[in-house]
Amino acid sequence: MANLFDYDLAFSRNIGWVTEQEQHLLKTKRVAIAGLGGVGSTHLLTLIRLGITKFNLADFDEYACENTNRQAGANTHTYGVKKLDAMVEMALAINPELDINTFPVGINAENMDDFLQDVDCYVDSLDFFVMDVRRLVFQKCAEKSIAATTAAPIGMGTAYLNFLPGKMTFEEYFCFEGCSENEQYLKFFLGLTPSALQSSYLVDPSRFDVANKKGPSTIMGCQLAAGVAAAQVVKIFLNRGDVLNVPWGLHFDAYRNKFKKTWRPGGNNNLIQKLAFAISKKRMGIT
């Protein structure tokens, strides 16, 4: 069926919101996505339907039944199948002309430069608890002047942050230096969601299981995250629209019908963030 595919026709319904020239510019761009779970798989499919054709994709995990509630490639036919393999198959079924570089062992210090080779934007989709690799990939993006965006599924909404070349970095915003692993998790969460819009409707806090590195996540959060991340990618690639860099952030919560624009100068070193960290650390018994 590849001979039936026509790029211009396939993405013609984007035209009007982007010009034909802009659509063809999107076609030339390469996006790196690390992690093809709940949010990463949806990021990929959304960006493909936007007309992006070049990807560097990394994931080492397999689908399991517990992924069914939120991960685009998870179904009874893919349990036990590598997420990377399943998502590449889905991707090529949408656009058989895609140029995809795969990293089936995930990303690490040894392959990071290859993963970011020729990349125009990095879209963060790593598991929440994968902190060392996340810090490294954002560091490398800053060093290589690669724009990076992270849109996290938070409750029934999404919180998103951008890290543009030459501006405040991931480390400068989250302030992880000298923190224990659990302290880093807490700082990451507080930095992502300074407005904490989701906190009022979390019905079972015990489901945040730090010891086993698991937490609740919804399909609504994943879908919303993919939509806003794709919008950031469009603005970055087309050089139009206002792209907010940290310490500015945005949080939309569909359950509460609320949208917040946040500003935390100094990132987690901001007095408000320090107070939230101290209170949360004591309440959670984090050492």
C-alpha positions as CSV (number, residue, x, y, z in Angstrom):
1,M,0.0,0.0,0.0
2,A,3.0,2.3,0.1
3,N,2.4,3.3,-3.5
4,L,-1.0,4.7,-2.4
5,F,0.6,7.1,0.1
6,D,1.1,10.7,-1.0
7,Y,2.7,13.1,1.6
8,D,0.9,16.3,0.3
9,L,-2.5,14.6,0.3
10,A,-2.0,12.8,3.6
11,F,-1.3,16.0,5.5
12,S,-3.3,18.4,3.4
13,R,-5.8,19.0,6.2
14,N,-3.0,20.6,8.2
15,I,-2.9,23.4,5.6
16,G,-4.7,26.5,6.8
17,W,-3.1,26.2,10.3
18,V,0.3,25.9,8.6
19,T,1.2,26.9,5.1
20,E,2.3,24.5,2.4
21,Q,5.8,25.8,2.8
22,E,5.7,25.3,6.5
23,Q,4.4,21.8,6.1
24,H,7.3,20.9,3.9
25,L,9.7,22.4,6.5
26,L,8.2,20.2,9.1
27,K,8.9,17.2,6.8
28,T,12.6,18.0,7.0
29,K,12.9,18.1,10.8
30,R,14.1,15.3,13.0
31,V,12.7,14.6,16.5
32,A,14.2,12.4,19.2
33,I,11.9,10.6,21.6
34,A,13.3,8.6,24.5
35,G,10.6,6.3,26.0
36,L,7.6,4.9,24.1
37,G,5.3,4.3,27.0
38,G,2.1,6.1,27.9
39,V,3.2,9.6,26.7
40,G,6.0,8.7,24.3
41,S,3.9,6.4,22.1
42,T,1.3,9.2,21.8
43,H,3.9,11.8,21.2
44,L,5.2,9.7,18.3
45,L,1.8,9.2,16.6
46,T,0.8,12.8,17.1
47,L,4.0,14.1,15.5
48,I,3.7,11.7,12.6
49,R,0.2,12.9,11.9
50,L,1.6,16.5,12.1
51,G,3.9,15.5,9.2
52,I,7.2,15.0,10.9
53,T,9.1,12.3,9.0
54,K,12.4,11.8,10.8
55,F,12.7,10.2,14.2
56,N,15.3,8.8,16.6
57,L,13.4,6.5,18.9
58,A,14.6,4.7,22.0
59,D,13.0,2.1,24.3
60,F,14.0,-1.3,25.7
61,D,10.8,-2.4,27.4
62,E,8.0,-4.8,26.4
63,Y,4.3,-4.2,26.5
64,A,2.3,-5.8,29.4
65,C,-1.3,-5.9,30.5
66,E,-0.8,-3.1,33.0
67,N,0.1,-0.7,30.1
68,T,-3.4,-1.1,28.5
69,N,-5.0,1.9,30.2
70,R,-2.8,4.6,28.6
71,Q,-0.2,3.3,26.1
72,A,-1.1,3.6,22.4
73,G,0.6,0.3,21.3
74,A,-0.6,-1.8,24.2
75,N,-3.3,-4.4,23.3
76,T,-3.8,-8.2,23.7
77,H,-1.8,-8.7,20.5
78,T,1.3,-6.8,21.7
79,Y,1.7,-8.1,25.3
80,G,5.3,-9.3,25.4
81,V,6.2,-7.4,22.2
82,K,9.0,-4.8,22.3
83,K,7.4,-1.3,22.5
84,L,9.9,0.0,20.0
85,D,9.0,-2.7,17.5
86,A,5.3,-2.3,17.9
87,M,5.4,1.5,17.6
88,V,7.7,1.5,14.6
89,E,5.2,-0.9,12.9
90,M,2.3,1.5,13.8
91,A,4.3,4.5,12.6
92,L,5.2,3.0,9.2
93,A,1.5,2.0,8.7
94,I,0.7,5.7,9.0
95,N,3.6,7.0,6.8
96,P,5.6,4.3,5.0
97,E,8.2,7.0,4.0
98,L,9.4,7.6,7.6
99,D,13.1,7.8,8.3
100,I,13.5,6.1,11.7
101,N,16.7,5.4,13.7
102,T,16.1,3.0,16.5
103,F,17.8,2.5,19.9
104,P,16.5,-0.9,21.2
105,V,18.7,-0.8,24.4
106,G,17.3,2.6,25.4
107,I,19.7,5.6,25.8
108,N,22.8,5.8,27.9
109,A,26.1,7.6,28.1
110,E,27.6,5.4,25.4
111,N,25.0,6.0,22.7
112,M,23.7,9.5,23.7
113,D,25.6,11.4,21.0
114,D,24.3,9.0,18.3
115,F,20.7,9.3,19.7
116,L,20.9,13.1,19.4
117,Q,22.7,13.1,16.0
118,D,21.0,15.5,13.5
119,V,18.2,16.1,16.0
120,D,16.2,19.4,15.8
121,C,14.1,18.8,18.9
122,Y,14.1,16.4,21.8
123,V,10.7,15.4,23.3
124,D,11.1,13.9,26.8
125,S,9.1,10.7,27.3
126,L,11.3,8.8,29.8
127,D,9.6,7.1,32.7
128,F,9.2,9.6,35.6
129,F,11.7,7.6,37.8
130,V,14.5,7.5,35.2
131,M,16.4,10.5,36.6
132,D,20.1,9.9,35.8
133,V,19.5,9.4,32.1
134,R,17.0,12.3,31.9
135,R,19.5,14.6,33.4
136,L,22.2,13.5,30.9
137,V,20.0,13.9,27.8
138,F,18.9,17.4,28.8
139,Q,22.5,18.3,29.5
140,K,23.6,17.0,26.1
141,C,20.7,18.9,24.5
142,A,21.9,22.1,26.1
143,E,25.5,21.5,25.0
144,K,24.4,20.8,21.4
145,S,21.9,23.7,21.3
146,I,19.0,21.3,20.8
147,A,15.6,22.5,21.9
148,A,13.9,20.2,24.4
149,T,10.3,20.0,25.7
150,T,8.7,17.9,28.4
151,A,5.0,17.5,28.7
152,A,4.0,15.3,31.6
153,P,0.6,13.6,32.1
154,I,-0.5,14.9,35.5
155,G,-3.8,13.5,36.7
156,M,-6.3,14.4,34.0
157,G,-4.2,17.2,32.6
158,T,-0.7,18.1,31.6
159,A,2.1,20.3,32.8
160,Y,4.7,21.3,30.3
161,L,8.1,23.1,30.2
162,N,10.4,24.1,27.4
163,F,14.2,24.3,27.5
164,L,15.5,26.4,24.6
165,P,19.2,26.8,23.5
166,G,21.0,29.5,25.4
167,K,18.4,29.9,28.1
168,M,17.8,28.5,31.6
169,T,18.7,24.8,31.6
170,F,17.1,21.7,33.0
171,E,19.7,21.6,35.9
172,E,19.4,25.3,36.6
173,Y,15.6,24.9,36.9
174,F,15.3,21.7,38.8
175,C,18.4,22.1,41.1
176,F,19.1,18.4,41.6
177,E,22.8,18.8,42.6
178,G,23.5,17.2,46.0
179,C,20.0,15.6,46.3
180,S,19.3,12.0,47.1
181,E,17.4,9.9,44.5
182,N,14.0,10.4,46.4
183,E,14.7,14.1,46.7
184,Q,15.3,14.3,43.0
185,Y,11.9,12.6,42.3
186,L,10.2,15.2,44.6
187,K,12.0,18.1,43.0
188,F,11.1,16.9,39.6
189,F,7.4,16.6,40.5
190,L,7.3,20.0,42.2
191,G,9.1,21.6,39.3
192,L,6.8,20.1,36.8
193,T,3.7,21.2,38.7
194,P,4.2,24.3,40.7
195,S,0.5,25.1,40.6
196,A,-0.4,21.5,41.8
197,L,-3.8,21.7,40.1
198,Q,-4.2,17.9,40.3
199,S,-3.8,17.6,44.1
200,S,-7.4,18.1,45.1
201,Y,-8.8,15.0,43.3
202,L,-6.1,12.4,43.9
203,V,-8.3,9.9,45.7
204,D,-5.6,7.4,46.7
205,P,-2.2,8.9,47.4
206,S,-0.8,5.5,48.3
207,R,-0.7,4.6,44.6
208,F,2.3,6.8,44.3
209,D,4.7,4.0,45.1
210,V,8.2,5.4,45.1
211,A,9.7,2.2,46.4
212,N,8.5,0.3,43.4
213,K,8.8,3.2,41.0
214,K,5.2,3.3,40.0
215,G,2.5,5.9,39.9
216,P,-1.0,6.4,38.6
217,S,-1.5,7.8,35.0
218,T,-4.5,8.4,32.8
219,I,-5.0,8.3,29.0
220,M,-6.5,11.8,29.2
221,G,-3.2,13.1,30.6
222,C,-1.2,11.3,28.0
223,Q,-3.3,12.6,25.1
224,L,-3.3,16.1,26.4
225,A,0.5,16.0,26.9
226,A,1.0,14.8,23.3
227,G,-1.1,17.6,21.9
228,V,0.6,20.4,23.8
229,A,4.1,19.0,23.1
230,A,3.3,18.9,19.4
231,A,2.2,22.5,19.5
232,Q,5.5,23.4,21.1
233,V,7.4,21.5,18.4
234,V,5.4,23.4,15.7
235,K,6.3,26.8,17.2
236,I,9.9,25.8,17.7
237,F,10.3,24.5,14.1
238,L,8.4,27.2,12.4
239,N,9.8,30.0,14.5
240,R,6.5,31.5,15.2
241,G,4.2,31.8,18.2
242,D,5.4,32.4,21.8
243,V,7.5,29.6,23.1
244,L,7.9,29.9,26.9
245,N,11.1,28.8,28.4
246,V,11.6,27.9,32.1
247,P,11.2,29.4,34.6
248,W,7.9,29.9,32.9
249,G,5.6,26.9,32.7
250,L,2.0,25.9,31.8
251,H,-0.4,23.5,33.5
252,F,-3.8,22.6,32.1
253,D,-6.2,20.4,34.1
254,A,-9.3,19.2,32.2
255,Y,-10.9,17.7,35.4
256,R,-10.8,21.0,37.2
257,N,-11.4,23.2,34.2
258,K,-8.3,25.2,35.1
259,F,-5.3,26.6,33.3
260,K,-2.3,28.1,35.1
261,K,0.7,29.9,33.8
262,T,3.5,29.5,36.3
263,W,6.7,31.5,36.9
264,R,9.4,30.3,39.3
265,P,12.5,32.5,38.9
266,G,15.4,30.4,40.2
267,G,13.4,27.2,39.6
268,N,13.4,25.0,42.6
269,N,15.6,27.5,44.4
270,N,12.7,29.8,44.4
271,L,11.4,30.5,48.0
272,I,7.9,29.1,47.1
273,Q,9.5,26.0,45.7
274,K,11.8,25.6,48.7
275,L,8.9,25.8,51.1
276,A,6.8,23.3,49.0
277,F,9.8,20.9,49.0
278,A,10.4,21.1,52.8
279,I,6.7,20.5,53.5
280,S,6.4,17.7,51.0
281,K,9.6,16.1,52.2
282,K,8.5,16.0,55.8
283,R,5.0,14.8,55.0
284,M,6.4,12.0,52.8
285,G,9.2,11.0,55.2
286,I,11.8,11.5,52.5
287,T,15.5,11.4,53.6
